[in-house]
Amino acid sequence: MSIDHRPYRPNVGIALFNRDGHVLIGRRFKDDGPEIILPGLEWQMPQGGVDPDEDFRVAAMRELWEETGVSHADYLGETDWMTYDFIPHDDPGHRFAQFRGQRQKWFALRFTGDDAEVDPLTPRNGQPAEFDAWRWERLDHVADLVVPFRREVYLAVAREFAQFC
C-alpha cells in the first residue's frame, strides 16, 4: 500500500441549530464524484471549501448562505481541525481528485431566521445547488444518515456540540 501524499482540502462545516436544538441537513444530489452518495446515506450538514486568505468564520457564513440561502445565524462555537479521507475514485478530472480528503473546522451557529429563508435549490455566487431537499434533524442522529467515510467526523461534531442541542 502506498502513502497518499496529496493534501487535505481546507474546509468548514456548519451545524446550524434551530430553536428546538435540531440541525439543518441537506440531501445531496446523486453521482457527486469522490463524495459518492449511497442510498439512504445522502444527507449531510452544509460544508465547503475555504478561499485563499479567507477567515474561517467568514467562510462558514459564506458556505451556509451559498448552500442554503441562510444569512441569519449567530456564532455559538467551533471545533479544532478534523480530517477524513475520500473513498478511492477513478476520475482524475474531478475537482477534488487533487486532494486526499478534507481538513475541516466545524462551526456551531444558532439560526435566528424563519424556515422560509432556507432555499437550497437557488444557485448562489456562481456555485451549483448541492442539495435537493432539507430538513431539521437531531444532531445525534445525523451520523447515521451520512456516507461512512464521514461518520467519525460527524460523531465527533455531535459530541463537541451536544451542549447546543
N, CA, C and O of each residue as an XYZ file, in Angstrom:
660
protein
N       0.844     -1.184      0.000
C       0.000      0.000      0.000
C       0.890      1.248      0.000
O       1.811      1.355      0.810
N       0.621      2.171     -0.889
C       1.434      3.378     -0.975
C       0.863      4.481     -0.086
O      -0.320      4.486      0.254
N       1.733      5.403      0.274
C       1.326      6.542      1.092
C       0.747      7.613      0.175
O       1.328      7.918     -0.866
N      -0.366      8.170      0.546
C      -1.015      9.222     -0.238
C      -0.449     10.569      0.203
O      -0.659     11.001      1.336
N       0.269     11.224     -0.703
C       0.910     12.497     -0.382
C       0.081     13.708     -0.790
O       0.509     14.849     -0.611
N      -1.091     13.464     -1.332
C      -1.935     14.604     -1.705
C      -2.383     15.338     -0.440
O      -2.522     14.722      0.617
N      -2.607     16.644     -0.542
C      -3.022     17.414      0.639
C      -4.505     17.211      0.956
O      -5.278     16.707      0.142
N      -4.864     17.618      2.154
C      -6.275     17.708      2.521
C      -6.800     19.062      2.072
O      -6.086     20.062      2.146
N      -8.020     19.100      1.617
C      -8.662     20.342      1.187
C      -9.166     21.086      2.425
O      -9.922     20.516      3.212
N      -8.762     22.353      2.615
C      -9.283     23.133      3.750
C     -10.786     23.355      3.580
O     -11.253     23.714      2.500
N     -11.522     23.141      4.645
C     -12.967     23.086      4.545
C     -13.585     23.513      5.873
O     -12.996     23.315      6.936
N     -14.764     24.094      5.803
C     -15.538     24.401      7.007
C     -16.861     23.644      6.951
O     -17.441     23.463      5.880
N     -17.326     23.208      8.109
C     -18.628     22.568      8.230
C     -19.493     23.395      9.164
O     -18.992     24.076     10.059
N     -20.799     23.327      8.943
C     -21.717     24.154      9.722
C     -22.806     23.297     10.350
O     -23.549     22.609      9.650
N     -22.897     23.343     11.675
C     -24.024     22.763     12.404
C     -24.933     23.937     12.754
O     -24.675     24.677     13.703
N     -26.000     24.094     11.972
C     -26.942     25.199     12.174
C     -28.093     24.697     13.035
O     -28.890     23.870     12.592
N     -28.180     25.195     14.259
C     -29.194     24.759     15.213
C     -30.416     25.664     15.156
O     -30.297     26.890     15.133
N     -31.594     25.042     15.134
C     -32.817     25.847     15.231
C     -33.181     26.041     16.703
O     -32.447     25.613     17.594
N     -34.297     26.679     16.943
C     -34.713     26.977     18.324
C     -35.020     25.722     19.138
O     -34.988     25.748     20.368
N     -35.322     24.609     18.432
C     -35.608     23.346     19.109
C     -34.357     22.502     19.338
O     -34.441     21.407     19.894
N     -33.196     23.007     18.912
C     -31.954     22.275     19.105
C     -31.644     21.245     18.040
O     -30.720     20.447     18.203
N     -32.404     21.246     16.943
C     -32.117     20.354     15.822
C     -31.217     21.072     14.822
O     -31.167     22.301     14.794
N     -30.499     20.289     13.991
C     -29.601     20.874     12.997
C     -30.175     20.716     11.595
O     -30.926     19.785     11.302
N     -29.794     21.658     10.745
C     -30.221     21.620      9.353
C     -29.346     20.632      8.593
O     -28.119     20.686      8.676
N     -29.987     19.725      7.848
C     -29.261     18.819      6.961
C     -29.862     18.931      5.572
O     -31.044     19.235      5.413
N     -29.033     18.682      4.574
C     -29.471     18.708      3.189
C     -29.235     17.355      2.545
O     -28.310     16.629      2.909
N     -30.090     17.027      1.577
C     -29.932     15.772      0.828
C     -29.124     16.062     -0.432
O     -29.537     16.859     -1.274
N     -27.973     15.412     -0.554
C     -27.063     15.631     -1.680
C     -27.655     15.098     -2.974
O     -28.370     14.096     -2.988
N     -27.339     15.790     -4.060
C     -27.651     15.256     -5.382
C     -26.806     14.004     -5.586
O     -25.702     13.908     -5.050
N     -27.306     13.058     -6.345
C     -26.588     11.804     -6.567
C     -25.420     11.999     -7.541
O     -25.341     13.017     -8.228
N     -24.506     11.005     -7.594
C     -23.385     10.970     -8.539
C     -22.472     12.176     -8.377
O     -22.272     12.951     -9.312
N     -21.921     12.324     -7.178
C     -21.112     13.504     -6.884
C     -19.637     13.162     -6.671
O     -19.024     13.605     -5.699
N     -19.076     12.375     -7.584
C     -17.637     12.119     -7.567
C     -17.157     11.394     -6.330
O     -17.774     10.416     -5.906
N     -16.043     11.868     -5.733
C     -15.456     11.144     -4.609
C     -16.335     11.187     -3.366
O     -16.054     10.508     -2.378
N     -17.380     11.972     -3.414
C     -18.308     12.001     -2.293
C     -19.557     11.221     -2.698
O     -20.687     11.683     -2.534
N     -19.312     10.014     -3.237
C     -20.358      9.148     -3.759
C     -21.486      9.017     -2.739
O     -21.249      8.822     -1.547
N     -22.690      9.128     -3.225
C     -23.859      9.054     -2.363
C     -24.411      7.630     -2.397
O     -24.680      7.086     -3.467
N     -24.572      7.045     -1.241
C     -25.134      5.712     -1.113
C     -26.608      5.836     -0.748
O     -26.979      6.736      0.006
N     -27.452      4.954     -1.266
C     -28.884      5.042     -0.956
C     -29.131      5.081      0.552
O     -28.638      4.238      1.301
N     -29.903      6.077      0.975
C     -30.225      6.248      2.383
C     -29.181      7.027      3.163
O     -29.410      7.387      4.317
N     -28.033      7.291      2.543
C     -26.938      7.990      3.227
C     -26.553      9.262      2.479
O     -25.376      9.615      2.408
N     -27.534      9.937      1.929
C     -27.260     11.115      1.103
C     -27.416     12.437      1.840
O     -27.394     13.497      1.215
N     -27.572     12.390      3.150
C     -27.776     13.616      3.929
C     -26.459     14.100      4.524
O     -25.559     13.304      4.788
N     -26.354     15.401      4.732
C     -25.193     15.971      5.414
C     -25.516     17.391      5.846
O     -26.484     17.995      5.384
N     -24.684     17.913      6.744
C     -24.779     19.323      7.115
C     -24.015     20.143      6.074
O     -23.141     19.607      5.393
N     -24.328     21.423      5.943
C     -23.610     22.267      4.978
C     -22.109     22.291      5.277
O     -21.687     22.278      6.433
N     -21.327     22.325      4.217
C     -19.876     22.420      4.347
C     -19.308     22.908      3.027
O     -19.979     22.845      1.996
N     -18.072     23.396      3.055
C     -17.466     23.823      1.805
C     -16.059     24.334      1.984
O     -15.575     24.516      3.101
N     -15.416     24.559      0.860
C     -14.024     24.973      0.833
C     -13.795     26.387      1.332
O     -14.695     27.227      1.342
N     -12.563     26.619      1.745
C     -12.139     27.929      2.234
C     -11.316     28.593      1.132
O     -10.385     27.987      0.602
N     -11.652     29.822      0.791
C     -10.897     30.567     -0.214
C      -9.544     30.993      0.358
O      -9.408     31.132      1.573
N      -8.530     31.204     -0.513
C      -7.216     31.640     -0.016
C      -7.335     32.903      0.846
O      -8.010     33.861      0.470
N      -6.682     32.890      1.985
C      -6.650     34.019      2.932
C      -8.017     34.379      3.517
O      -8.172     35.459      4.086
N      -9.001     33.501      3.389
C     -10.334     33.773      3.936
C     -10.382     33.370      5.409
O      -9.890     32.304      5.780
N     -10.963     34.205      6.231
C     -11.202     33.884      7.634
C     -12.169     32.700      7.706
O     -13.139     32.649      6.950
N     -11.913     31.758      8.600
C     -12.715     30.537      8.654
C     -14.168     30.798      9.041
O     -15.075     30.173      8.493
N     -14.395     31.708      9.972
C     -15.772     32.025     10.358
C     -16.505     32.695      9.193
O     -17.685     32.429      8.966
N     -15.817     33.550      8.466
C     -16.399     34.181      7.272
C     -16.716     33.109      6.228
O     -17.768     33.152      5.589
N     -15.804     32.149      6.058
C     -16.033     31.055      5.111
C     -17.268     30.245      5.504
O     -18.053     29.850      4.641
N     -17.440     29.998      6.798
C     -18.605     29.241      7.257
C     -19.902     29.976      6.925
O     -20.860     29.361      6.455
N     -19.939     31.269      7.164
C     -21.149     32.043      6.851
C     -21.401     32.088      5.343
O     -22.547     32.006      4.900
N     -20.330     32.219      4.554
C     -20.478     32.232      3.094
C     -21.004     30.891      2.595
O     -21.936     30.848      1.792
N     -20.413     29.804      3.065
C     -20.857     28.475      2.634
C     -22.300     28.208      3.054
O     -23.078     27.645      2.284
N     -22.656     28.606      4.262
C     -24.034     28.433      4.715
C     -24.987     29.152      3.772
O     -26.007     28.591      3.371
N     -24.661     30.384      3.418
C     -25.519     31.158      2.513
C     -25.546     30.540      1.115
O     -26.614     30.401      0.519
N     -24.360     30.162      0.581
C     -24.318     29.592     -0.766
C     -25.143     28.317     -0.863
O     -25.839     28.108     -1.857
N     -25.077     27.464      0.153
C     -25.725     26.160      0.076
C     -27.172     26.156      0.537
O     -27.936     25.270      0.153
N     -27.566     27.130      1.356
C     -28.918     27.075      1.933
C     -29.712     28.365      1.809
O     -30.930     28.349      1.987
N     -29.060     29.478      1.509
C     -29.735     30.775      1.488
C     -29.839     31.426      2.854
O     -30.346     32.542      2.967
N     -29.368     30.752      3.895
C     -29.478     31.274      5.261
C     -28.397     32.324      5.525
O     -27.211     32.091      5.295
N     -28.838     33.482      6.013
C     -27.887     34.528      6.403
C     -28.121     35.009      7.836
O     -27.355     35.825      8.349
N     -29.167     34.510      8.477
C     -29.481     34.916      9.847
C     -29.060     33.814     10.818
O     -29.802     32.862     11.058
N     -27.852     33.962     11.374
C     -27.329     32.958     12.300
C     -26.300     33.602     13.217
O     -25.524     34.463     12.804
N     -26.312     33.166     14.465
C     -25.367     33.662     15.466
C     -24.324     32.591     15.777
O     -24.634     31.401     15.826
N     -23.102     33.026     15.983
C     -21.987     32.141     16.311
C     -22.152     31.576     17.722
O     -22.442     32.311     18.666
N     -21.961     30.249     17.853
C     -22.006     29.583     19.154
C     -20.656     29.001     19.561
O     -20.290     29.040     20.736
N     -19.917     28.464     18.596
C     -18.641     27.832     18.914
C     -18.047     27.157     17.696
O     -18.638     27.158     16.616
N     -16.850     26.570     17.884
C     -16.173     25.886     16.784
C     -15.302     24.771     17.334
O     -14.970     24.753     18.519
N     -14.937     23.843     16.462
C     -14.091     22.706     16.831
C     -12.642     22.975     16.433
O     -12.344     23.942     15.732
N     -11.759     22.108     16.891
C     -10.413     22.040     16.335
C     -10.531     21.388     14.955
O     -11.622     20.999     14.538
N      -9.411     21.275     14.255
C      -9.412     20.661     12.926
C      -9.682     19.167     13.016
O      -9.217     18.491     13.934
N     -10.439     18.661     12.048
C     -10.729     17.237     11.902
C     -10.469     16.883     10.443
O     -10.552     17.750      9.573
N     -10.155     15.621     10.166
C      -9.935     15.213      8.776
C     -10.704     13.942      8.458
O     -11.016     13.142      9.340
N     -11.000     13.780      7.180
C     -11.463     12.497      6.661
C     -10.907     12.325      5.259
O     -10.667     13.303      4.550
N     -10.702     11.070      4.862
C     -10.209     10.745      3.530
C     -11.385     10.432      2.615
O     -12.382      9.841      3.031
N     -11.243     10.846      1.348
C     -12.225     10.455      0.343
C     -12.064      8.962      0.069
O     -10.997      8.389      0.285
N     -13.135      8.348     -0.408
C     -13.017      6.972     -0.865
C     -12.290      6.989     -2.208
O     -12.329      8.004     -2.904
N     -11.623      5.888     -2.596
C     -10.935      5.867     -3.896
C     -11.914      6.200     -5.026
O     -13.060      5.750     -5.035
N     -11.430      6.996     -5.968
C     -12.269      7.459     -7.071
C     -11.437      7.446     -8.338
O     -10.290      7.893     -8.334
N     -12.002      6.938     -9.421
C     -11.209      6.752    -10.642
C     -11.390      7.852    -11.689
O     -11.132      7.617    -12.870
N     -11.816      9.018    -11.293
C     -11.969     10.129    -12.234
C     -10.907     11.190    -11.942
O     -11.129     12.070    -11.111
N      -9.739     11.115    -12.626
C      -8.673     12.081    -12.336
C      -9.047     13.515    -12.676
O      -8.366     14.443    -12.239
N     -10.109     13.721    -13.443
C     -10.527     15.065    -13.804
C     -11.487     15.704    -12.824
O     -11.843     16.872    -12.980
N     -11.916     14.953    -11.808
C     -12.875     15.512    -10.850
C     -12.223     16.639    -10.059
O     -11.018     16.611     -9.809
N     -13.014     17.626     -9.668
C     -12.486     18.813     -8.987
C     -11.782     18.508     -7.669
O     -10.983     19.321     -7.205
N     -12.056     17.362     -7.056
C     -11.402     17.008     -5.796
C     -10.299     15.963     -5.966
O      -9.720     15.520     -4.974
N      -9.997     15.563     -7.200
C      -9.017     14.494     -7.421
C      -7.632     14.845     -6.887
O      -6.850     13.951     -6.561
N      -7.322     16.130     -6.795
C      -6.001     16.549     -6.306
C      -5.866     16.438     -4.789
O      -4.780     16.636     -4.244
N      -6.975     16.121     -4.103
C      -6.967     16.070     -2.642
C      -7.136     14.647     -2.125
O      -7.815     13.824     -2.740
N      -6.514     14.376     -0.999
C      -6.646     13.099     -0.302
C      -8.003     13.009      0.403
O      -8.623     11.948      0.477
N      -8.434     14.147      0.911
C      -9.679     14.225      1.666
C      -9.895     15.662      2.091
O      -9.440     16.590      1.423
N     -10.587     15.842      3.198
C     -10.869     17.196      3.663
C     -10.394     17.386      5.103
O     -10.500     16.491      5.940
N      -9.874     18.571      5.356
C      -9.476     19.018      6.695
C     -10.498     20.070      7.084
O     -10.583     21.126      6.458
N     -11.280     19.775      8.127
C     -12.437     20.606      8.448
C     -12.357     21.244      9.824
O     -11.853     20.657     10.782
N     -12.863     22.449      9.890
C     -13.154     23.139     11.146
C     -14.671     23.327     11.140
O     -15.230     23.905     10.208
N     -15.326     22.833     12.185
C     -16.786     22.908     12.264
C     -17.221     24.082     13.129
O     -16.596     24.403     14.140
N     -18.311     24.714     12.702
C     -18.874     25.861     13.407
C     -20.298     25.545     13.842
O     -21.096     25.030     13.059
N     -20.610     25.854     15.089
C     -21.980     25.769     15.601
C     -22.585     27.163     15.495
O     -22.015     28.139     15.984
N     -23.744     27.245     14.853
C     -24.456     28.509     14.674
C     -25.900     28.327     15.099
O     -26.463     27.245     14.931
N     -26.505     29.365     15.644
C     -27.931     29.345     16.011
C     -28.706     30.100     14.939
O     -28.451     31.279     14.693
N     -29.650     29.416     14.304
C     -30.489     30.023     13.270
C     -31.438     31.021     13.917
O     -32.184     30.673     14.833
N     -31.410     32.255     13.445
C     -32.261     33.307     14.006
C     -33.314     33.768     13.010
O     -34.066     34.704     13.281
N     -33.365     33.112     11.859
C     -34.337     33.487     10.833
C     -35.578     32.623     10.890
O     -35.872     31.990     11.904
N     -36.294     32.607      9.792
C     -37.524     31.842      9.624
C     -37.254     30.720      8.626
O     -36.431     30.884      7.725
N     -37.933     29.585      8.773
C     -37.710     28.458      7.866
C     -37.883     28.826      6.394
O     -37.278     28.191      5.530
N     -38.690     29.828      6.096
C     -38.889     30.247      4.703
C     -37.588     30.764      4.082
O     -37.467     30.822      2.858
N     -36.626     31.135      4.910
C     -35.324     31.607      4.421
C     -34.498     30.474      3.804
O     -33.647     30.722      2.950
N     -34.745     29.240      4.231
C     -33.955     28.100      3.762
C     -34.363     27.761      2.330
O     -35.514     27.414      2.069
N     -33.416     27.864      1.417
C     -33.660     27.621     -0.006
C     -32.403     27.019     -0.632
O     -31.564     27.754     -1.154
N     -32.262     25.690     -0.587
C     -31.045     25.078     -1.118
C     -31.004     24.959     -2.639
O     -29.947     24.661     -3.194
N     -32.106     25.180     -3.318
C     -32.144     24.955     -4.765
C     -31.692     26.140     -5.608
O     -31.402     25.967     -6.792
N     -31.623     27.323     -5.043
C     -31.210     28.500     -5.805
C     -29.684     28.604     -5.811
O     -29.078     28.734     -4.747
N     -29.045     28.549     -6.995
C     -27.582     28.719     -7.049
C     -27.176     30.125     -6.604
O     -27.860     31.104     -6.904
N     -26.052     30.209     -5.882
C     -25.547     31.495     -5.391
C     -24.040     31.585     -5.621
O     -23.342     30.572     -5.574
N     -23.538     32.794     -5.870
C     -22.099     33.035     -6.089
C     -21.523     32.165     -7.204
O     -20.351     31.791     -7.159
N     -22.334     31.846     -8.193
C     -21.860     31.022     -9.296
C     -21.666     29.561     -8.940
O     -21.096     28.807     -9.728
N     -22.130     29.144     -7.767
C     -22.000     27.759     -7.322
C     -23.288     27.000     -7.621
O     -24.377     27.541     -7.425
N     -23.186     25.754     -8.092
C     -24.402     24.976     -8.337
C     -25.055     24.560     -7.017
O     -24.392     24.478     -5.984
N     -26.348     24.304     -7.067
C     -27.047     23.791     -5.888
C     -26.449     22.433     -5.512
O     -26.138     21.623     -6.386
N     -26.292     22.191     -4.218
C     -25.740     20.917     -3.747
C     -26.787     20.013     -3.117
O     -26.588     18.801     -3.031
N     -27.897     20.587     -2.677
C     -28.946     19.822     -2.010
C     -30.245     19.932     -2.798
O     -30.553     20.980     -3.364
N     -31.008     18.831     -2.829
C     -32.322     18.890     -3.474
C     -33.464     18.873     -2.457
O     -34.633     18.961     -2.831
N     -33.122     18.761     -1.173
C     -34.123     18.797     -0.096
C     -33.390     19.123      1.205
O     -32.166     19.023      1.290
N     -34.161     19.512      2.207
C     -33.568     19.806      3.513
C     -34.573     19.475      4.598
O     -35.770     19.343      4.341
N     -34.057     19.340      5.838
C     -34.924     19.128      7.000
C     -34.126     19.417      8.268
O     -32.902     19.543      8.233
N     -34.837     19.520      9.383
C     -34.206     19.638     10.698
C     -34.108     18.237     11.280
O     -35.048     17.450     11.169
N     -32.973     17.921     11.901
C     -32.741     16.580     12.445
C     -32.005     16.695     13.777
O     -31.273     17.657     14.012
N     -32.204     15.715     14.638
C     -31.439     15.665     15.890
C     -29.968     15.451     15.562
O     -29.630     14.597     14.743
N     -29.101     16.218     16.192
C     -27.669     16.123     15.917
C     -27.146     14.712     16.161
O     -26.304     14.231     15.404
N     -27.628     14.047     17.198
C     -27.130     12.706     17.498
C     -27.631     11.639     16.529
O     -27.233     10.480     16.648
N     -28.491     11.992     15.576
C     -28.953     11.056     14.545
C     -28.259     11.267     13.205
O     -28.308     10.390     12.343
N     -27.615     12.414     13.017
C     -27.097     12.769     11.692
C     -26.005     11.807     11.223
O     -25.950     11.501     10.032
N     -25.143     11.323     12.102
C     -24.066     10.412     11.686
C     -24.615      9.153     11.024
O     -23.931      8.547     10.199
N     -25.826      8.750     11.367
C     -26.440      7.564     10.761
C     -26.959      7.832      9.354
O     -27.360      6.898      8.660
N     -26.958      9.085      8.924
C     -27.528      9.463      7.631
C     -26.478      9.870      6.608
O     -26.822     10.199      5.472
N     -25.194      9.853      6.993
C     -24.118     10.307      6.104
C     -23.323      9.117      5.567
O     -23.387      8.014      6.110
N     -22.574      9.364      4.490
C     -21.732      8.311      3.921
C     -20.710      7.853      4.969
O     -20.259      8.654      5.788
N     -20.347      6.564      4.944
C     -19.494      6.010      6.002
C     -18.169      6.732      6.215
O     -17.711      6.818      7.354
N     -17.534      7.254      5.166
C     -16.223      7.880      5.363
C     -16.303      9.210      6.096
O     -15.270      9.751      6.493
N     -17.493      9.747      6.284
C     -17.667     10.980      7.066
C     -18.154     10.711      8.492
O     -18.187     11.624      9.317
N     -18.522      9.493      8.779
C     -19.228      9.185     10.025
C     -18.449      9.564     11.283
O     -19.030     10.135     12.206
N     -17.159      9.266     11.345
C     -16.378      9.573     12.552
C     -16.337     11.071     12.828
O     -16.423     11.493     13.982
N     -16.206     11.874     11.778
C     -16.219     13.328     11.960
C     -17.576     13.763     12.504
O     -17.638     14.588     13.416
N     -18.657     13.224     11.961
C     -19.991     13.616     12.428
C     -20.230     13.204     13.877
O     -20.883     13.929     14.628
N     -19.712     12.055     14.271
C     -19.834     11.641     15.671
C     -19.061     12.598     16.578
O     -19.531     12.948     17.661
N     -17.877     13.018     16.135
C     -17.082     13.974     16.918
C     -17.788     15.323     17.008
O     -17.796     15.947     18.069
N     -18.379     15.775     15.908
C     -19.127     17.043     15.913
C     -20.307     16.943     16.880
O     -20.588     17.889     17.616
N     -20.997     15.802     16.883
C     -22.133     15.623     17.795
C     -21.680     15.707     19.252
O     -22.373     16.295     20.082
N     -20.537     15.129     19.565
C     -20.015     15.212     20.942
C     -19.632     16.651     21.291
O     -19.976     17.146     22.364
N     -18.926     17.313     20.389
C     -18.447     18.686     20.642
C     -19.592     19.686     20.808
O     -19.508     20.606     21.622
N     -20.660     19.501     20.033
C     -21.738     20.495     20.001
C     -23.000     20.048     20.740
O     -24.041     20.690     20.604
N     -22.934     18.971     21.511
C     -24.111     18.482     22.240
C     -24.709     19.556     23.141
O     -25.921     19.578     23.355
N     -23.885     20.433     23.663
C     -24.363     21.492     24.567
C     -25.312     22.478     23.890
O     -26.031     23.204     24.576
N     -25.328     22.518     22.560
C     -26.168     23.481     21.848
C     -27.520     22.903     21.427
O     -28.355     23.614     20.869
N     -27.732     21.616     21.695
C     -28.994     20.963     21.301
C     -30.151     21.408     22.185
O     -31.281     20.959     21.995
